[in-house]
Amino acid sequence: MKASIDRDGCIGCGLCADTCPEVFRMADDGLAEVYVETIPTEAEDTAKEAEDSCPVSVITVE
């Protein structure tokens, strides 16, 4: 599985990084970023939870 973020729509709330720090983190510009190429198997459920919880729906996990 891979994750992506439409950073143009990100509001920098940090929910994804709090939910799944194995995949998401807050960048220096205050927006979220994906920092792993492939989502670790043990983090797939929390990555999907981050996608579902994003208040502006800019996260895609596939």
PQR file of N, CA, C, O and H, with PARSE charges and radii, in Angstrom:
ATOM      1  N   MET A   1       0.838  -1.185   0.000 -0.4000 1.5000
ATOM      2  CA  MET A   1       0.000   0.000   0.000 -0.0000 2.0000
ATOM      3  C   MET A   1       0.880   1.245   0.000  0.5500 1.7000
ATOM      4  O   MET A   1       1.993   1.257   0.526 -0.5500 1.4000
ATOM      5  N   LYS A   2       0.335   2.282  -0.609 -0.4000 1.5000
ATOM      6  CA  LYS A   2       1.018   3.566  -0.651 -0.0000 2.0000
ATOM      7  C   LYS A   2       0.047   4.661  -0.227  0.5500 1.7000
ATOM      8  O   LYS A   2      -1.165   4.529  -0.394 -0.5500 1.4000
ATOM      9  H   LYS A   2      -0.569   2.272  -1.037  0.4000 1.0000
ATOM     10  N   ALA A   3       0.585   5.726   0.313 -0.4000 1.5000
ATOM     11  CA  ALA A   3      -0.224   6.864   0.733 -0.0000 2.0000
ATOM     12  C   ALA A   3       0.240   8.107  -0.003  0.5500 1.7000
ATOM     13  O   ALA A   3       1.407   8.232  -0.375 -0.5500 1.4000
ATOM     14  H   ALA A   3       1.570   5.833   0.448  0.4000 1.0000
ATOM     15  N   SER A   4      -0.690   9.019  -0.205 -0.4000 1.5000
ATOM     16  CA  SER A   4      -0.344  10.320  -0.776 -0.0000 2.0000
ATOM     17  C   SER A   4      -1.230  11.379  -0.132  0.5500 1.7000
ATOM     18  O   SER A   4      -2.312  11.091   0.379 -0.5500 1.4000
ATOM     19  H   SER A   4      -1.638   8.918   0.096  0.4000 1.0000
ATOM     20  N   ILE A   5      -0.739  12.605  -0.171 -0.4000 1.5000
ATOM     21  CA  ILE A   5      -1.472  13.741   0.380 -0.0000 2.0000
ATOM     22  C   ILE A   5      -1.497  14.837  -0.672  0.5500 1.7000
ATOM     23  O   ILE A   5      -0.466  15.174  -1.254 -0.5500 1.4000
ATOM     24  H   ILE A   5       0.141  12.840  -0.586  0.4000 1.0000
ATOM     25  N   ASP A   6      -2.682  15.392  -0.912 -0.4000 1.5000
ATOM     26  CA  ASP A   6      -2.807  16.582  -1.751 -0.0000 2.0000
ATOM     27  C   ASP A   6      -2.477  17.768  -0.854  0.5500 1.7000
ATOM     28  O   ASP A   6      -3.347  18.325  -0.185 -0.5500 1.4000
ATOM     29  H   ASP A   6      -3.519  15.118  -0.440  0.4000 1.0000
ATOM     30  N   ARG A   7      -1.211  18.135  -0.858 -0.4000 1.5000
ATOM     31  CA  ARG A   7      -0.751  19.171   0.073 -0.0000 2.0000
ATOM     32  C   ARG A   7      -1.378  20.532  -0.195  0.5500 1.7000
ATOM     33  O   ARG A   7      -1.412  21.381   0.696 -0.5500 1.4000
ATOM     34  H   ARG A   7      -0.505  17.682  -1.401  0.4000 1.0000
ATOM     35  N   ASP A   8      -1.872  20.753  -1.401 -0.4000 1.5000
ATOM     36  CA  ASP A   8      -2.536  22.033  -1.698 -0.0000 2.0000
ATOM     37  C   ASP A   8      -3.799  22.211  -0.856  0.5500 1.7000
ATOM     38  O   ASP A   8      -4.191  23.335  -0.542 -0.5500 1.4000
ATOM     39  H   ASP A   8      -1.845  20.064  -2.125  0.4000 1.0000
ATOM     40  N   GLY A   9      -4.434  21.090  -0.494 -0.4000 1.5000
ATOM     41  CA  GLY A   9      -5.651  21.157   0.296 -0.0000 2.0000
ATOM     42  C   GLY A   9      -5.444  20.924   1.779  0.5500 1.7000
ATOM     43  O   GLY A   9      -6.378  21.081   2.566 -0.5500 1.4000
ATOM     44  H   GLY A   9      -4.116  20.177  -0.749  0.4000 1.0000
ATOM     45  N   CYS A  10      -4.230  20.551   2.174 -0.4000 1.5000
ATOM     46  CA  CYS A  10      -3.932  20.252   3.575 -0.0000 2.0000
ATOM     47  C   CYS A  10      -4.063  21.519   4.419  0.5500 1.7000
ATOM     48  O   CYS A  10      -3.600  22.592   4.032 -0.5500 1.4000
ATOM     49  H   CYS A  10      -3.471  20.424   1.535  0.4000 1.0000
ATOM     50  N   ILE A  11      -4.706  21.369   5.582 -0.4000 1.5000
ATOM     51  CA  ILE A  11      -4.863  22.510   6.492 -0.0000 2.0000
ATOM     52  C   ILE A  11      -3.899  22.440   7.683  0.5500 1.7000
ATOM     53  O   ILE A  11      -3.912  23.313   8.551 -0.5500 1.4000
ATOM     54  H   ILE A  11      -5.082  20.498   5.896  0.4000 1.0000
ATOM     55  N   GLY A  12      -3.064  21.396   7.717 -0.4000 1.5000
ATOM     56  CA  GLY A  12      -2.043  21.292   8.756 -0.0000 2.0000
ATOM     57  C   GLY A  12      -2.578  20.987  10.143  0.5500 1.7000
ATOM     58  O   GLY A  12      -1.991  21.411  11.139 -0.5500 1.4000
ATOM     59  H   GLY A  12      -3.054  20.686   7.013  0.4000 1.0000
ATOM     60  N   CYS A  13      -3.682  20.258  10.224 -0.4000 1.5000
ATOM     61  CA  CYS A  13      -4.272  19.970  11.541 -0.0000 2.0000
ATOM     62  C   CYS A  13      -3.454  18.950  12.338  0.5500 1.7000
ATOM     63  O   CYS A  13      -3.518  18.934  13.567 -0.5500 1.4000
ATOM     64  H   CYS A  13      -4.159  19.913   9.415  0.4000 1.0000
ATOM     65  N   GLY A  14      -2.681  18.093  11.644 -0.4000 1.5000
ATOM     66  CA  GLY A  14      -1.825  17.130  12.324 -0.0000 2.0000
ATOM     67  C   GLY A  14      -2.494  15.832  12.713  0.5500 1.7000
ATOM     68  O   GLY A  14      -1.854  14.969  13.314 -0.5500 1.4000
ATOM     69  H   GLY A  14      -2.628  18.107  10.645  0.4000 1.0000
ATOM     70  N   LEU A  15      -3.768  15.668  12.388 -0.4000 1.5000
ATOM     71  CA  LEU A  15      -4.491  14.457  12.775 -0.0000 2.0000
ATOM     72  C   LEU A  15      -3.863  13.207  12.171  0.5500 1.7000
ATOM     73  O   LEU A  15      -3.760  12.185  12.849 -0.5500 1.4000
ATOM     74  H   LEU A  15      -4.288  16.369  11.900  0.4000 1.0000
ATOM     75  N   CYS A  16      -3.445  13.269  10.920 -0.4000 1.5000
ATOM     76  CA  CYS A  16      -2.848  12.084  10.283 -0.0000 2.0000
ATOM     77  C   CYS A  16      -1.541  11.685  10.958  0.5500 1.7000
ATOM     78  O   CYS A  16      -1.283  10.500  11.171 -0.5500 1.4000
ATOM     79  H   CYS A  16      -3.528  14.099  10.369  0.4000 1.0000
ATOM     80  N   ALA A  17      -0.725  12.663  11.289 -0.4000 1.5000
ATOM     81  CA  ALA A  17       0.545  12.372  11.955 -0.0000 2.0000
ATOM     82  C   ALA A  17       0.317  11.816  13.362  0.5500 1.7000
ATOM     83  O   ALA A  17       1.081  10.971  13.828 -0.5500 1.4000
ATOM     84  H   ALA A  17      -0.934  13.626  11.116  0.4000 1.0000
ATOM     85  N   ASP A  18      -0.720  12.285  14.030 -0.4000 1.5000
ATOM     86  CA  ASP A  18      -1.060  11.754  15.355 -0.0000 2.0000
ATOM     87  C   ASP A  18      -1.618  10.336  15.245  0.5500 1.7000
ATOM     88  O   ASP A  18      -1.336   9.487  16.091 -0.5500 1.4000
ATOM     89  H   ASP A  18      -1.341  12.972  13.651  0.4000 1.0000
ATOM     90  N   THR A  19      -2.408  10.082  14.206 -0.4000 1.5000
ATOM     91  CA  THR A  19      -3.054   8.782  14.028 -0.0000 2.0000
ATOM     92  C   THR A  19      -2.078   7.717  13.539  0.5500 1.7000
ATOM     93  O   THR A  19      -2.107   6.579  14.007 -0.5500 1.4000
ATOM     94  H   THR A  19      -2.638  10.772  13.519  0.4000 1.0000
ATOM     95  N   CYS A  20      -1.214   8.090  12.598 -0.4000 1.5000
ATOM     96  CA  CYS A  20      -0.314   7.108  11.983 -0.0000 2.0000
ATOM     97  C   CYS A  20       1.081   7.713  11.763  0.5500 1.7000
ATOM     98  O   CYS A  20       1.459   8.023  10.633 -0.5500 1.4000
ATOM     99  H   CYS A  20      -1.191   9.014  12.218  0.4000 1.0000
ATOM    100  N   PRO A  21       1.834   7.877  12.848 -0.5600 1.5000
ATOM    101  CA  PRO A  21       3.162   8.489  12.722  0.2800 2.0000
ATOM    102  C   PRO A  21       4.170   7.630  11.961  0.5500 1.7000
ATOM    103  O   PRO A  21       5.252   8.105  11.614 -0.5500 1.4000
ATOM    104  N   GLU A  22       3.821   6.370  11.701 -0.4000 1.5000
ATOM    105  CA  GLU A  22       4.721   5.514  10.915 -0.0000 2.0000
ATOM    106  C   GLU A  22       4.727   5.905   9.445  0.5500 1.7000
ATOM    107  O   GLU A  22       5.628   5.512   8.703 -0.5500 1.4000
ATOM    108  H   GLU A  22       2.943   5.984  11.982  0.4000 1.0000
ATOM    109  N   VAL A  23       3.726   6.679   9.015 -0.4000 1.5000
ATOM    110  CA  VAL A  23       3.586   7.040   7.602 -0.0000 2.0000
ATOM    111  C   VAL A  23       3.576   8.555   7.389  0.5500 1.7000
ATOM    112  O   VAL A  23       4.158   9.056   6.427 -0.5500 1.4000
ATOM    113  H   VAL A  23       2.994   6.998   9.618  0.4000 1.0000
ATOM    114  N   PHE A  24       2.913   9.279   8.289 -0.4000 1.5000
ATOM    115  CA  PHE A  24       2.722  10.721   8.110 -0.0000 2.0000
ATOM    116  C   PHE A  24       3.497  11.516   9.163  0.5500 1.7000
ATOM    117  O   PHE A  24       3.690  11.061  10.291 -0.5500 1.4000
ATOM    118  H   PHE A  24       2.440   8.873   9.071  0.4000 1.0000
ATOM    119  N   ARG A  25       3.930  12.698   8.771 -0.4000 1.5000
ATOM    120  CA  ARG A  25       4.555  13.624   9.718 -0.0000 2.0000
ATOM    121  C   ARG A  25       4.268  15.039   9.243  0.5500 1.7000
ATOM    122  O   ARG A  25       3.851  15.271   8.108 -0.5500 1.4000
ATOM    123  H   ARG A  25       3.773  13.067   7.856  0.4000 1.0000
ATOM    124  N   MET A  26       4.503  15.965  10.145 -0.4000 1.5000
ATOM    125  CA  MET A  26       4.323  17.373   9.805 -0.0000 2.0000
ATOM    126  C   MET A  26       5.644  17.910   9.283  0.5500 1.7000
ATOM    127  O   MET A  26       6.680  17.773   9.933 -0.5500 1.4000
ATOM    128  H   MET A  26       4.841  15.777  11.066  0.4000 1.0000
ATOM    129  N   ALA A  27       5.604  18.516   8.118 -0.4000 1.5000
ATOM    130  CA  ALA A  27       6.803  19.066   7.493 -0.0000 2.0000
ATOM    131  C   ALA A  27       7.119  20.438   8.077  0.5500 1.7000
ATOM    132  O   ALA A  27       6.320  21.012   8.817 -0.5500 1.4000
ATOM    133  H   ALA A  27       4.763  18.627   7.589  0.4000 1.0000
ATOM    134  N   ASP A  28       8.283  20.949   7.736 -0.4000 1.5000
ATOM    135  CA  ASP A  28       8.712  22.248   8.249 -0.0000 2.0000
ATOM    136  C   ASP A  28       7.770  23.383   7.845  0.5500 1.7000
ATOM    137  O   ASP A  28       7.706  24.407   8.526 -0.5500 1.4000
ATOM    138  H   ASP A  28       8.933  20.483   7.134  0.4000 1.0000
ATOM    139  N   ASP A  29       7.035  23.206   6.738 -0.4000 1.5000
ATOM    140  CA  ASP A  29       6.117  24.251   6.288 -0.0000 2.0000
ATOM    141  C   ASP A  29       4.761  24.192   6.999  0.5500 1.7000
ATOM    142  O   ASP A  29       3.864  24.977   6.693 -0.5500 1.4000
ATOM    143  H   ASP A  29       7.087  22.374   6.185  0.4000 1.0000
ATOM    144  N   GLY A  30       4.613  23.250   7.958 -0.4000 1.5000
ATOM    145  CA  GLY A  30       3.392  23.156   8.734 -0.0000 2.0000
ATOM    146  C   GLY A  30       2.322  22.271   8.124  0.5500 1.7000
ATOM    147  O   GLY A  30       1.241  22.124   8.694 -0.5500 1.4000
ATOM    148  H   GLY A  30       5.342  22.612   8.206  0.4000 1.0000
ATOM    149  N   LEU A  31       2.609  21.678   6.968 -0.4000 1.5000
ATOM    150  CA  LEU A  31       1.660  20.785   6.318 -0.0000 2.0000
ATOM    151  C   LEU A  31       2.105  19.345   6.495  0.5500 1.7000
ATOM    152  O   LEU A  31       3.280  19.068   6.738 -0.5500 1.4000
ATOM    153  H   LEU A  31       3.487  21.798   6.505  0.4000 1.0000
ATOM    154  N   ALA A  32       1.152  18.436   6.370 -0.4000 1.5000
ATOM    155  CA  ALA A  32       1.467  17.016   6.508 -0.0000 2.0000
ATOM    156  C   ALA A  32       2.188  16.504   5.268  0.5500 1.7000
ATOM    157  O   ALA A  32       2.027  17.032   4.168 -0.5500 1.4000
ATOM    158  H   ALA A  32       0.198  18.662   6.173  0.4000 1.0000
ATOM    159  N   GLU A  33       2.987  15.461   5.478 -0.4000 1.5000
ATOM    160  CA  GLU A  33       3.655  14.804   4.362 -0.0000 2.0000
ATOM    161  C   GLU A  33       3.754  13.311   4.635  0.5500 1.7000
ATOM    162  O   GLU A  33       3.747  12.865   5.783 -0.5500 1.4000
ATOM    163  H   GLU A  33       3.118  15.033   6.372  0.4000 1.0000
ATOM    164  N   VAL A  34       3.846  12.553   3.548 -0.4000 1.5000
ATOM    165  CA  VAL A  34       4.090  11.118   3.628 -0.0000 2.0000
ATOM    166  C   VAL A  34       5.601  10.952   3.558  0.5500 1.7000
ATOM    167  O   VAL A  34       6.240  11.502   2.661 -0.5500 1.4000
ATOM    168  H   VAL A  34       3.852  12.916   2.616  0.4000 1.0000
ATOM    169  N   TYR A  35       6.181  10.205   4.487 -0.4000 1.5000
ATOM    170  CA  TYR A  35       7.634  10.085   4.482 -0.0000 2.0000
ATOM    171  C   TYR A  35       8.140   8.658   4.314  0.5500 1.7000
ATOM    172  O   TYR A  35       9.323   8.390   4.524 -0.5500 1.4000
ATOM    173  H   TYR A  35       5.663   9.758   5.215  0.4000 1.0000
ATOM    174  N   VAL A  36       7.254   7.745   3.935 -0.4000 1.5000
ATOM    175  CA  VAL A  36       7.680   6.380   3.622 -0.0000 2.0000
ATOM    176  C   VAL A  36       7.199   6.019   2.220  0.5500 1.7000
ATOM    177  O   VAL A  36       6.120   6.440   1.803 -0.5500 1.4000
ATOM    178  H   VAL A  36       6.293   7.963   3.764  0.4000 1.0000
ATOM    179  N   GLU A  37       7.990   5.249   1.504 -0.4000 1.5000
ATOM    180  CA  GLU A  37       7.634   4.844   0.146 -0.0000 2.0000
ATOM    181  C   GLU A  37       6.445   3.878   0.159  0.5500 1.7000
ATOM    182  O   GLU A  37       5.475   4.054  -0.578 -0.5500 1.4000
ATOM    183  H   GLU A  37       8.866   4.907   1.843  0.4000 1.0000
ATOM    184  N   THR A  38       6.542   2.866   1.004 -0.4000 1.5000
ATOM    185  CA  THR A  38       5.490   1.852   1.114 -0.0000 2.0000
ATOM    186  C   THR A  38       5.038   1.770   2.562  0.5500 1.7000
ATOM    187  O   THR A  38       5.863   1.733   3.474 -0.5500 1.4000
ATOM    188  H   THR A  38       7.330   2.723   1.603  0.4000 1.0000
ATOM    189  N   ILE A  39       3.737   1.741   2.771 -0.4000 1.5000
ATOM    190  CA  ILE A  39       3.193   1.663   4.128 -0.0000 2.0000
ATOM    191  C   ILE A  39       3.555   0.309   4.731  0.5500 1.7000
ATOM    192  O   ILE A  39       3.277  -0.725   4.124 -0.5500 1.4000
ATOM    193  H   ILE A  39       3.066   1.770   2.030  0.4000 1.0000
ATOM    194  N   PRO A  40       4.168   0.294   5.909 -0.5600 1.5000
ATOM    195  CA  PRO A  40       4.455  -0.988   6.572  0.2800 2.0000
ATOM    196  C   PRO A  40       3.159  -1.748   6.843  0.5500 1.7000
ATOM    197  O   PRO A  40       2.137  -1.145   7.168 -0.5500 1.4000
ATOM    198  N   THR A  41       3.205  -3.044   6.713 -0.4000 1.5000
ATOM    199  CA  THR A  41       2.014  -3.881   6.904 -0.0000 2.0000
ATOM    200  C   THR A  41       1.332  -3.601   8.232  0.5500 1.7000
ATOM    201  O   THR A  41       0.105  -3.537   8.297 -0.5500 1.4000
ATOM    202  H   THR A  41       4.036  -3.534   6.450  0.4000 1.0000
ATOM    203  N   GLU A  42       2.107  -3.436   9.283 -0.4000 1.5000
ATOM    204  CA  GLU A  42       1.520  -3.218  10.607 -0.0000 2.0000
ATOM    205  C   GLU A  42       0.872  -1.839  10.749  0.5500 1.7000
ATOM    206  O   GLU A  42       0.155  -1.600  11.720 -0.5500 1.4000
ATOM    207  H   GLU A  42       3.104  -3.488   9.230  0.4000 1.0000
ATOM    208  N   ALA A  43       1.108  -0.933   9.803 -0.4000 1.5000
ATOM    209  CA  ALA A  43       0.530   0.412   9.869 -0.0000 2.0000
ATOM    210  C   ALA A  43      -0.598   0.621   8.856  0.5500 1.7000
ATOM    211  O   ALA A  43      -1.132   1.726   8.760 -0.5500 1.4000
ATOM    212  H   ALA A  43       1.690  -1.128   9.014  0.4000 1.0000
ATOM    213  N   GLU A  44      -0.967  -0.403   8.107 -0.4000 1.5000
ATOM    214  CA  GLU A  44      -2.000  -0.247   7.079 -0.0000 2.0000
ATOM    215  C   GLU A  44      -3.340   0.194   7.660  0.5500 1.7000
ATOM    216  O   GLU A  44      -3.991   1.077   7.103 -0.5500 1.4000
ATOM    217  H   GLU A  44      -0.533  -1.301   8.185  0.4000 1.0000
ATOM    218  N   ASP A  45      -3.756  -0.404   8.762 -0.4000 1.5000
ATOM    219  CA  ASP A  45      -5.049  -0.049   9.362 -0.0000 2.0000
ATOM    220  C   ASP A  45      -5.063   1.389   9.854  0.5500 1.7000
ATOM    221  O   ASP A  45      -6.044   2.104   9.648 -0.5500 1.4000
ATOM    222  H   ASP A  45      -3.226  -1.122   9.215  0.4000 1.0000
ATOM    223  N   THR A  46      -3.988   1.819  10.501 -0.4000 1.5000
ATOM    224  CA  THR A  46      -3.969   3.200  11.010 -0.0000 2.0000
ATOM    225  C   THR A  46      -3.804   4.204   9.870  0.5500 1.7000
ATOM    226  O   THR A  46      -4.283   5.333   9.979 -0.5500 1.4000
ATOM    227  H   THR A  46      -3.192   1.238  10.668  0.4000 1.0000
ATOM    228  N   ALA A  47      -3.142   3.822   8.784 -0.4000 1.5000
ATOM    229  CA  ALA A  47      -3.046   4.710   7.620 -0.0000 2.0000
ATOM    230  C   ALA A  47      -4.431   4.921   7.009  0.5500 1.7000
ATOM    231  O   ALA A  47      -4.778   6.036   6.620 -0.5500 1.4000
ATOM    232  H   ALA A  47      -2.753   2.905   8.695  0.4000 1.0000
ATOM    233  N   LYS A  48      -5.222   3.844   6.925 -0.4000 1.5000
ATOM    234  CA  LYS A  48      -6.598   3.966   6.421 -0.0000 2.0000
ATOM    235  C   LYS A  48      -7.443   4.802   7.383  0.5500 1.7000
ATOM    236  O   LYS A  48      -8.297   5.578   6.953 -0.5500 1.4000
ATOM    237  H   LYS A  48      -4.939   2.938   7.241  0.4000 1.0000
ATOM    238  N   GLU A  49      -7.203   4.642   8.672 -0.4000 1.5000
ATOM    239  CA  GLU A  49      -7.919   5.455   9.661 -0.0000 2.0000
ATOM    240  C   GLU A  49      -7.589   6.936   9.475  0.5500 1.7000
ATOM    241  O   GLU A  49      -8.472   7.788   9.571 -0.5500 1.4000
ATOM    242  H   GLU A  49      -6.509   4.012   9.021  0.4000 1.0000
ATOM    243  N   ALA A  50      -6.318   7.241   9.210 -0.4000 1.5000
ATOM    244  CA  ALA A  50      -5.915   8.626   8.953 -0.0000 2.0000
ATOM    245  C   ALA A  50      -6.611   9.164   7.708  0.5500 1.7000
ATOM    246  O   ALA A  50      -7.064  10.308   7.685 -0.5500 1.4000
ATOM    247  H   ALA A  50      -5.601   6.549   9.132  0.4000 1.0000
ATOM    248  N   GLU A  51      -6.693   8.329   6.674 -0.4000 1.5000
ATOM    249  CA  GLU A  51      -7.393   8.733   5.443 -0.0000 2.0000
ATOM    250  C   GLU A  51      -8.858   9.051   5.744  0.5500 1.7000
ATOM    251  O   GLU A  51      -9.375  10.086   5.321 -0.5500 1.4000
ATOM    252  H   GLU A  51      -6.325   7.399   6.692  0.4000 1.0000
ATOM    253  N   ASP A  52      -9.515   8.164   6.470 -0.4000 1.5000
ATOM    254  CA  ASP A  52     -10.931   8.339   6.787 -0.0000 2.0000
ATOM    255  C   ASP A  52     -11.177   9.523   7.721  0.5500 1.7000
ATOM    256  O   ASP A  52     -12.236  10.147   7.661 -0.5500 1.4000
ATOM    257  H   ASP A  52      -9.096   7.324   6.814  0.4000 1.0000
ATOM    258  N   SER A  53     -10.214   9.835   8.577 -0.4000 1.5000
ATOM    259  CA  SER A  53     -10.374  10.896   9.574 -0.0000 2.0000
ATOM    260  C   SER A  53      -9.987  12.278   9.079  0.5500 1.7000
ATOM    261  O   SER A  53     -10.305  13.273   9.730 -0.5500 1.4000
ATOM    262  H   SER A  53      -9.354   9.328   8.626  0.4000 1.0000
ATOM    263  N   CYS A  54      -9.314  12.363   7.952 -0.4000 1.5000
ATOM    264  CA  CYS A  54      -8.847  13.667   7.459 -0.0000 2.0000
ATOM    265  C   CYS A  54     -10.028  14.609   7.244  0.5500 1.7000
ATOM    266  O   CYS A  54     -10.924  14.301   6.457 -0.5500 1.4000
ATOM    267  H   CYS A  54      -9.055  11.555   7.423  0.4000 1.0000
ATOM    268  N   PRO A  55     -10.045  15.758   7.934 -0.5600 1.5000
ATOM    269  CA  PRO A  55     -11.201  16.654   7.847  0.2800 2.0000
ATOM    270  C   PRO A  55     -11.384  17.312   6.482  0.5500 1.7000
ATOM    271  O   PRO A  55     -12.468  17.809   6.176 -0.5500 1.4000
ATOM    272  N   VAL A  56     -10.328  17.321   5.653 -0.4000 1.5000
ATOM    273  CA  VAL A  56     -10.440  17.925   4.319 -0.0000 2.0000
ATOM    274  C   VAL A  56     -10.266  16.891   3.207  0.5500 1.7000
ATOM    275  O   VAL A  56     -10.174  17.252   2.034 -0.5500 1.4000
ATOM    276  H   VAL A  56      -9.448  16.917   5.902  0.4000 1.0000
ATOM    277  N   SER A  57     -10.219  15.612   3.569 -0.4000 1.5000
ATOM    278  CA  SER A  57     -10.182  14.494   2.621 -0.0000 2.0000
ATOM    279  C   SER A  57      -9.090  14.622   1.555  0.5500 1.7000
ATOM    280  O   SER A  57      -9.346  14.448   0.363 -0.5500 1.4000
ATOM    281  H   SER A  57     -10.293  15.319   4.522  0.4000 1.0000
ATOM    282  N   VAL A  58      -7.868  14.931   2.003 -0.4000 1.5000
ATOM    283  CA  VAL A  58      -6.763  15.072   1.041 -0.0000 2.0000
ATOM    284  C   VAL A  58      -5.805  13.880   1.068  0.5500 1.7000
ATOM    285  O   VAL A  58      -4.807  13.881   0.348 -0.5500 1.4000
ATOM    286  H   VAL A  58      -7.659  15.072   2.971  0.4000 1.0000
ATOM    287  N   ILE A  59      -6.090  12.869   1.882 -0.4000 1.5000
ATOM    288  CA  ILE A  59      -5.234  11.689   1.983 -0.0000 2.0000
ATOM    289  C   ILE A  59      -5.830  10.555   1.153  0.5500 1.7000
ATOM    290  O   ILE A  59      -7.030  10.284   1.203 -0.5500 1.4000
ATOM    291  H   ILE A  59      -6.900  12.869   2.467  0.4000 1.0000
ATOM    292  N   THR A  60      -4.956   9.903   0.389 -0.4000 1.5000
ATOM    293  CA  THR A  60      -5.343   8.713  -0.370 -0.0000 2.0000
ATOM    294  C   THR A  60      -4.435   7.576   0.035  0.5500 1.7000
ATOM    295  O   THR A  60      -3.212   7.714   0.026 -0.5500 1.4000
ATOM    296  H   THR A  60      -3.981  10.124   0.348  0.4000 1.0000
ATOM    297  N   VAL A  61      -5.034   6.444   0.392 -0.4000 1.5000
ATOM    298  CA  VAL A  61      -4.284   5.237   0.732 -0.0000 2.0000
ATOM    299  C   VAL A  61      -4.782   4.146  -0.203  0.5500 1.7000
ATOM    300  O   VAL A  61      -5.968   3.814  -0.221 -0.5500 1.4000
ATOM    301  H   VAL A  61      -6.028   6.332   0.399  0.4000 1.0000
ATOM    302  N   GLU A  62      -3.846   3.590  -0.985 -0.4000 1.5000
ATOM    303  CA  GLU A  62      -4.238   2.515  -1.905 -0.0000 2.0000
ATOM    304  C   GLU A  62      -3.149   1.499  -2.055  0.5500 1.7000
ATOM    305  O   GLU A  62      -3.310   0.527  -2.792 -0.5500 1.4000
ATOM    306  H   GLU A  62      -2.883   3.859  -0.969  0.4000 1.0000
TER
END
